[in-house]
Amino acid sequence: MRDLAIELFPQWADRFESMTENAVETLVKGGH
């Protein structure tokens, strides 16, 4: 999921790296 998020939002890669997998998943699912 984190890899997908980074693909979708490369400018946020650093933020995603510091987030938990759950938080990344919530963000990605909430953004679609």
Order of alpha helices (4+ residues) and beta strands (2+ residues): alpha-alpha-alpha
